[in-house]
Amino acid sequence: MRILLKNGRVVDPGRGLDETLDVLIEDGKISAVAVNLPKAAAETTYDLAGLVVAPGFIDMHVHLREPGREDKETIASGGRAAAAGGFTSVACMANTSPVNDNQSVTDFILAQAREKSPVNVYPIGALSKGLKGEQLSEIGDLFHRGAVAISDDGEPVASGFLMRKALEYARMFDIPVIAHEEEPSLANGGVMNEGYVSTLLGLRGMHAAAEEAMAYRDIRLAEVTGGRLHLAHISTAATVDLVRAAKARGVRVTAEATPHHFTLTDDAVKGYDTNTKMKPPLRGEADREAILEGLRDGTIDAVASDHAPHCQDEKDVEYDTAPFGIVGLETSVALGLEHLVATNRLPLKRFVELYSSGPARVLGLKKGTLAVGADADVTVFSAKKETIVDPARFRSRSRNTPFAGMKLRGAPLMTIVGGKVVHGAL
């Protein structure tokens, strides 16, 4: 089927495009990007005047919970949530049950995705067996079965020796090691950011140094080994500075930030809402501003949701005992448009880069472009349409969000994967 997208503002950062153009999709590929393509060229035409046409957005950090916790999320429900949120591809973390530390689990994830997910799913293999931080997984086997990175996300790699070996081994396959930066003894069981608010609320704090000390260690190890290091969900001003300085030295390091870390601060915890409990925790205003500056100046390479679904009864407990994490697939793009674009913190082209070509580069995916011949993965969004976050309408199986009821400017409207409209119909 041929689809013609007419009159949209085509923003393709990788090719320096930002102008009103038509996009023709044929046989699942981009076949033409030009002015005034004839409607006769396609069976279906969408007039997208006033809307933005971008390379398909990629969320490089999600937890789909399957296998093992299908009550929280499945590959199918997570895929539907991704499509509704404007994402054409997701990369899923390895902390499933069983852990994705061997090729049989990777094969299962990919088989489920092919059969049930409307979006592309890329598995991330475990760095260590069982996420125990003791012995490397069979990284080569995971890579050859389809893993695009390795990570123990959810658990820090306490052993510097093991992290060094992971960086050296992953370098053989030119895949990134995605690090959850947390020094366990410094984290000390904290449930929120250590500071004035934690003292006020009587909650155990997690000092920013817990992230920063581990980030420094891993950046140094990347420098020593020449391996590719990616810092997940960075949250402090000092971590941003570490990444910026490392890049200036030529270290092969990249980083991501989440919408919750560039929109909220630890003030949000004052109501003891467990939907404000995440790891790393919400930090102070100076940290939030540093994240925004890192997004602007290129220090941070991608926005990722860290989509972490949990059942309602798990979150409806005391703050200390609730699990860490929030859902994010269906709010990430709208939050970015509201807090990055509508506030003029970022130009639109940079915003699109953070959601498309940026994560594609980090993971080595042949995605994130509207070049002729590329896969027809396309995200269409409005930078102005107002929406209200309504968890009852989420496609995800979970509802744990701190953004319920928030009014946002900007929304994804259509998601196209491989030339097929998987969400939206304009």
C-alpha positions as CSV (number, residue, x, y, z in Angstrom):
1,M,0.0,0.0,0.0
2,R,1.2,3.5,-0.9
3,I,0.6,6.3,1.6
4,L,1.2,10.0,0.9
5,L,1.8,12.4,3.7
6,K,1.1,15.9,2.3
7,N,1.9,19.4,3.5
8,G,3.5,18.5,6.8
9,R,6.5,20.2,8.3
10,V,9.1,17.5,7.7
11,V,11.8,17.6,10.4
12,D,14.7,15.2,9.8
13,P,17.7,16.3,11.9
14,G,20.1,13.7,10.4
15,R,19.6,15.3,7.0
16,G,19.3,18.9,8.1
17,L,15.6,19.1,6.9
18,D,13.0,21.4,8.4
19,E,10.6,22.5,5.7
20,T,7.1,21.8,4.3
21,L,7.3,18.7,2.1
22,D,5.4,15.6,1.1
23,V,6.5,12.1,2.0
24,L,5.6,9.1,-0.1
25,I,5.6,5.6,1.5
26,E,5.7,2.6,-0.7
27,D,6.3,-1.1,0.2
28,G,7.2,-0.2,3.8
29,K,9.9,2.2,2.7
30,I,10.3,6.0,2.2
31,S,10.2,6.3,-1.6
32,A,10.1,10.1,-2.0
33,V,10.4,13.3,0.0
34,A,9.7,16.3,-2.1
35,V,7.4,19.3,-2.8
36,N,4.0,18.8,-4.4
37,L,4.0,15.1,-4.9
38,P,0.8,14.1,-6.8
39,K,-2.1,12.5,-4.9
40,A,-2.3,9.9,-7.6
41,A,1.0,8.5,-6.4
42,A,-0.8,6.8,-3.5
43,E,-4.0,4.9,-2.5
44,T,-4.2,6.8,0.8
45,T,-3.4,10.5,1.3
46,Y,-3.2,12.4,4.6
47,D,-3.2,16.2,4.6
48,L,-0.9,17.1,7.5
49,A,-0.8,20.9,7.2
50,G,0.1,22.4,10.5
51,L,1.6,19.1,11.8
52,V,5.1,17.8,12.1
53,V,6.3,14.8,10.2
54,A,9.4,13.2,11.9
55,P,11.5,10.1,11.7
56,G,9.9,7.4,13.9
57,F,10.5,8.1,17.6
58,I,12.6,5.5,19.6
59,D,12.3,4.9,23.3
60,M,15.6,3.2,24.2
61,H,14.7,2.4,27.8
62,V,11.5,0.6,28.7
63,H,10.6,-2.3,30.9
64,L,8.0,-4.5,29.2
65,R,7.9,-7.1,32.1
66,E,7.3,-10.1,29.9
67,P,8.3,-12.8,30.5
68,G,7.3,-13.1,34.2
69,R,5.2,-10.2,35.2
70,E,2.5,-10.0,32.6
71,D,0.1,-8.6,35.2
72,K,2.1,-5.4,35.0
73,E,2.8,-5.3,31.2
74,T,3.1,-7.5,28.2
75,I,5.0,-7.0,25.0
76,A,1.6,-6.6,23.3
77,S,0.2,-4.0,25.7
78,G,3.6,-2.2,25.9
79,G,3.7,-2.1,22.2
80,R,0.2,-0.5,22.0
81,A,1.2,2.0,24.6
82,A,4.3,2.9,22.6
83,A,2.3,3.3,19.4
84,A,-0.2,5.6,21.2
85,G,2.7,7.6,22.6
86,G,4.2,8.2,19.2
87,F,7.0,5.6,19.4
88,T,7.8,3.3,16.4
89,S,10.5,1.4,18.2
90,V,11.4,0.5,21.8
91,A,14.4,-1.2,23.5
92,C,13.4,-3.3,26.5
93,M,15.5,-3.9,29.5
94,A,16.6,-7.4,30.7
95,N,15.1,-7.4,34.2
96,T,12.4,-9.9,33.3
97,S,11.7,-13.2,35.0
98,P,13.6,-15.2,33.9
99,V,16.2,-12.5,33.2
100,N,17.2,-12.0,29.6
101,D,20.7,-13.3,30.1
102,N,20.5,-16.1,27.5
103,Q,19.5,-16.5,23.9
104,S,16.3,-18.4,24.7
105,V,14.8,-15.4,26.5
106,T,15.9,-13.1,23.7
107,D,14.3,-15.4,21.2
108,F,11.1,-15.4,23.2
109,I,10.9,-11.6,23.3
110,L,11.5,-11.3,19.6
111,A,8.9,-13.9,18.8
112,Q,6.3,-12.2,20.9
113,A,7.1,-8.9,19.4
114,R,6.8,-10.2,15.8
115,E,3.4,-11.7,16.6
116,K,1.9,-9.2,19.0
117,S,3.6,-5.8,19.0
118,P,2.6,-3.0,16.6
119,V,6.1,-1.4,17.1
120,N,9.6,-2.6,16.6
121,V,11.0,-4.2,19.8
122,Y,14.8,-4.4,20.4
123,P,15.9,-6.5,23.4
124,I,18.7,-5.4,25.7
125,G,20.6,-8.3,27.2
126,A,21.7,-8.6,30.8
127,L,25.3,-7.6,31.6
128,S,25.6,-10.3,34.3
129,K,23.9,-13.6,34.8
130,G,20.7,-13.2,36.8
131,L,21.5,-9.5,37.2
132,K,23.6,-10.6,40.2
133,G,26.7,-8.6,39.2
134,E,29.0,-11.7,39.7
135,Q,29.6,-13.3,36.3
136,L,29.2,-11.9,32.7
137,S,26.3,-13.1,30.6
138,E,27.0,-14.8,27.3
139,I,27.2,-11.4,25.6
140,G,28.2,-12.8,22.2
141,D,25.2,-15.2,22.1
142,L,22.9,-12.3,23.2
143,F,24.3,-10.1,20.5
144,H,24.0,-12.7,17.7
145,R,20.4,-13.4,18.7
146,G,19.4,-9.7,18.5
147,A,20.4,-7.8,21.6
148,V,21.4,-4.3,20.8
149,A,23.0,-3.5,24.1
150,I,23.8,-5.0,27.5
151,S,22.6,-3.7,30.9
152,D,21.8,-4.7,34.4
153,D,19.5,-1.7,34.7
154,G,17.5,-1.8,37.9
155,E,20.7,-3.0,39.6
156,P,24.0,-1.2,39.7
157,V,27.2,-3.1,38.8
158,A,29.0,-2.9,42.1
159,S,32.1,-4.6,40.9
160,G,34.4,-2.3,38.9
161,F,36.3,-5.4,37.6
162,L,33.1,-6.8,36.1
163,M,32.2,-3.5,34.6
164,R,35.6,-3.2,33.0
165,K,35.3,-6.7,31.5
166,A,31.8,-5.9,30.2
167,L,33.1,-2.8,28.4
168,E,36.0,-4.8,26.9
169,Y,33.7,-7.6,25.8
170,A,30.9,-5.4,24.4
171,R,33.5,-3.5,22.5
172,M,34.1,-6.6,20.3
173,F,30.5,-6.2,19.0
174,D,30.5,-2.4,19.1
175,I,27.4,-2.3,21.3
176,P,26.9,0.0,24.3
177,V,27.0,-1.0,28.0
178,I,24.0,0.8,29.5
179,A,24.9,1.7,33.1
180,H,22.5,2.2,36.0
181,E,24.8,4.6,38.0
182,E,24.3,4.0,41.7
183,E,27.0,3.2,44.3
184,P,25.0,0.9,46.6
185,S,26.7,1.8,49.9
186,L,26.2,5.6,49.2
187,A,22.6,5.0,48.1
188,N,22.1,3.4,51.6
189,G,18.5,2.3,51.0
190,G,17.3,5.8,50.2
191,V,13.8,6.2,48.8
192,M,14.1,9.9,47.6
193,N,16.7,12.6,47.0
194,E,18.7,13.5,50.1
195,G,18.1,17.1,51.0
196,Y,15.7,19.5,52.7
197,V,12.6,17.8,51.4
198,S,13.7,14.3,52.6
199,T,14.5,15.8,56.0
200,L,11.1,17.6,56.1
201,L,9.2,14.4,55.2
202,G,11.2,12.0,57.4
203,L,12.2,9.8,54.4
204,R,15.6,8.2,54.0
205,G,17.5,10.1,51.4
206,M,19.7,8.9,48.5
207,H,22.6,11.4,48.0
208,A,23.4,12.6,44.5
209,A,27.0,11.4,45.1
210,A,25.7,7.8,44.8
211,E,25.1,8.4,41.1
212,E,28.0,10.7,40.6
213,A,30.7,8.5,42.1
214,M,29.6,5.5,40.0
215,A,29.3,7.6,36.9
216,Y,32.9,8.8,37.4
217,R,34.1,5.2,37.8
218,D,32.4,4.0,34.7
219,I,33.5,6.9,32.5
220,R,37.1,6.2,33.6
221,L,36.7,2.6,32.8
222,A,35.3,3.5,29.3
223,E,38.3,5.7,28.8
224,V,40.7,2.9,29.8
225,T,39.0,0.2,27.7
226,G,37.8,2.1,24.7
227,G,34.3,0.6,25.2
228,R,31.0,2.3,24.6
229,L,29.4,3.5,27.8
230,H,25.8,4.8,27.9
231,L,24.6,6.4,31.2
232,A,20.9,5.7,31.8
233,H,18.5,8.2,33.3
234,I,21.1,10.7,34.6
235,S,19.7,13.0,37.2
236,T,22.3,15.3,38.7
237,A,24.1,18.4,37.6
238,A,27.5,16.8,38.5
239,T,26.7,13.8,36.3
240,V,25.9,16.1,33.4
241,D,29.3,17.8,33.9
242,L,31.1,14.5,34.0
243,V,29.5,13.4,30.7
244,R,30.3,16.8,29.1
245,A,33.9,16.7,30.1
246,A,34.3,13.1,29.1
247,K,33.0,13.8,25.6
248,A,35.4,16.7,25.3
249,R,38.2,14.2,26.0
250,G,37.0,11.8,23.3
251,V,35.6,9.2,25.7
252,R,33.0,7.0,24.0
253,V,30.2,7.9,26.4
254,T,26.6,8.8,25.7
255,A,23.7,9.6,28.1
256,E,19.9,9.8,28.3
257,A,17.5,11.8,30.5
258,T,13.9,11.1,31.4
259,P,10.9,13.4,31.1
260,H,10.3,13.1,34.9
261,H,13.8,14.3,35.6
262,F,13.5,17.4,33.4
263,T,10.0,18.3,34.5
264,L,9.7,17.5,38.3
265,T,11.8,18.1,41.4
266,D,11.8,16.5,44.8
267,D,9.1,19.0,45.8
268,A,6.7,16.7,44.1
269,V,7.2,14.1,46.8
270,K,5.7,16.3,49.5
271,G,2.3,14.7,49.2
272,Y,3.8,11.2,49.7
273,D,2.4,10.1,46.3
274,T,4.3,6.9,45.6
275,N,4.0,7.7,41.9
276,T,6.8,10.2,42.6
277,K,9.1,7.4,43.7
278,M,11.6,6.4,41.1
279,K,15.3,5.5,40.8
280,P,17.3,7.7,40.4
281,P,15.1,9.9,42.5
282,L,13.7,13.3,41.6
283,R,16.4,15.9,42.4
284,G,16.5,19.6,43.1
285,E,15.8,22.5,40.8
286,A,19.5,23.1,40.0
287,D,19.8,19.5,38.9
288,R,16.7,19.8,36.7
289,E,18.1,23.0,35.1
290,A,21.4,21.2,34.4
291,I,19.5,18.3,32.7
292,L,17.7,20.9,30.5
293,E,21.0,22.5,29.6
294,G,22.5,19.1,28.8
295,L,19.6,18.4,26.5
296,R,20.1,21.7,24.8
297,D,23.9,21.6,24.3
298,G,24.2,18.0,23.1
299,T,25.7,16.6,26.3
300,I,22.7,14.3,26.6
301,D,22.0,12.2,23.5
302,A,18.4,10.9,24.0
303,V,15.2,11.3,25.9
304,A,14.1,7.9,27.3
305,S,11.0,7.2,29.4
306,D,12.3,4.5,31.7
307,H,8.8,3.1,31.4
308,A,8.4,1.0,34.6
309,P,4.8,-0.3,35.0
310,H,3.6,-1.5,38.4
311,C,0.3,-2.8,39.7
312,Q,-1.9,-0.4,41.6
313,D,-1.8,-2.4,44.8
314,E,2.0,-2.4,44.8
315,K,2.0,1.4,44.7
316,D,-0.9,1.9,47.2
317,V,1.4,1.3,50.2
318,E,3.6,3.4,52.4
319,Y,6.2,5.4,50.5
320,D,9.2,3.4,52.0
321,T,7.8,0.1,50.8
322,A,6.5,1.0,47.3
323,P,8.5,-0.1,44.3
324,F,10.5,2.4,42.3
325,G,9.3,3.5,38.8
326,I,6.5,5.1,36.8
327,V,5.0,4.5,33.4
328,G,6.1,6.8,30.6
329,L,5.5,5.6,27.1
330,E,2.2,7.5,26.7
331,T,3.3,10.7,28.3
332,S,7.0,11.1,27.2
333,V,6.5,12.9,23.9
334,A,3.8,15.3,25.2
335,L,5.9,16.1,28.3
336,G,8.8,16.9,26.0
337,L,6.8,19.1,23.8
338,E,5.4,21.0,26.8
339,H,8.6,21.4,28.7
340,L,11.2,21.6,25.9
341,V,9.5,23.0,22.9
342,A,6.5,25.1,24.2
343,T,8.9,26.8,26.7
344,N,11.4,27.5,24.0
345,R,14.1,25.6,25.8
346,L,14.9,23.6,22.6
347,P,14.4,24.2,18.9
348,L,12.1,21.7,17.3
349,K,14.9,20.1,15.3
350,R,16.8,19.3,18.5
351,F,13.7,17.9,20.2
352,V,13.1,15.5,17.2
353,E,16.8,14.5,17.3
354,L,16.6,13.5,21.0
355,Y,13.6,11.3,20.3
356,S,14.7,9.8,17.0
357,S,18.2,9.9,15.4
358,G,19.8,10.4,18.9
359,P,18.7,7.0,20.3
360,A,19.2,5.4,16.9
361,R,22.9,6.4,17.0
362,V,23.4,5.2,20.6
363,L,21.9,1.8,19.8
364,G,23.3,1.5,16.3
365,L,19.9,1.1,14.7
366,K,19.3,1.9,11.0
367,K,16.4,4.1,12.1
368,G,15.8,7.7,12.9
369,T,15.7,9.1,9.3
370,L,13.3,9.8,6.5
371,A,15.9,9.3,3.8
372,V,14.7,7.6,0.6
373,G,15.0,3.9,1.0
374,A,14.8,4.0,4.8
375,D,12.2,2.0,6.7
376,A,8.9,3.9,6.7
377,D,8.8,4.5,10.5
378,V,7.2,7.9,11.0
379,T,5.8,9.9,13.9
380,V,3.3,12.7,13.2
381,F,2.6,15.1,16.0
382,S,1.2,18.5,16.8
383,A,3.3,21.0,18.8
384,K,0.2,22.9,19.8
385,K,-2.7,20.5,20.5
386,E,-3.6,20.5,24.1
387,T,-4.2,17.2,25.9
388,I,-4.9,16.2,29.5
389,V,-3.1,13.2,30.9
390,D,-5.8,10.6,31.7
391,P,-4.4,7.3,33.0
392,A,-7.8,5.6,32.5
393,R,-7.2,5.8,28.8
394,F,-3.6,4.4,28.8
395,R,-3.0,1.3,26.6
396,S,-0.5,0.2,29.2
397,R,-1.7,-2.4,31.8
398,S,-0.4,-0.1,34.5
399,R,-1.4,3.5,35.6
400,N,1.4,4.6,37.9
401,T,2.1,8.1,36.8
402,P,2.6,11.4,38.7
403,F,1.3,13.4,35.7
404,A,-2.4,12.5,36.0
405,G,-4.7,15.5,35.2
406,M,-1.8,17.6,33.8
407,K,-2.6,19.8,30.8
408,L,0.1,19.6,28.1
409,R,0.7,21.5,24.9
410,G,1.7,19.1,22.1
411,A,0.7,15.5,21.3
412,P,1.6,12.6,19.0
413,L,-1.3,12.0,16.5
414,M,-0.2,9.3,14.1
415,T,2.4,6.5,14.3
416,I,3.5,4.6,11.2
417,V,5.7,1.5,11.4
418,G,7.0,-0.1,8.3
419,G,4.5,1.8,6.2
420,K,1.5,0.7,8.3
421,V,-0.5,3.1,10.4
422,V,-0.5,1.5,13.9
423,H,-2.0,4.4,15.8
424,G,-4.1,7.4,14.8
425,A,-6.1,8.1,11.7
426,L,-6.2,11.8,10.6
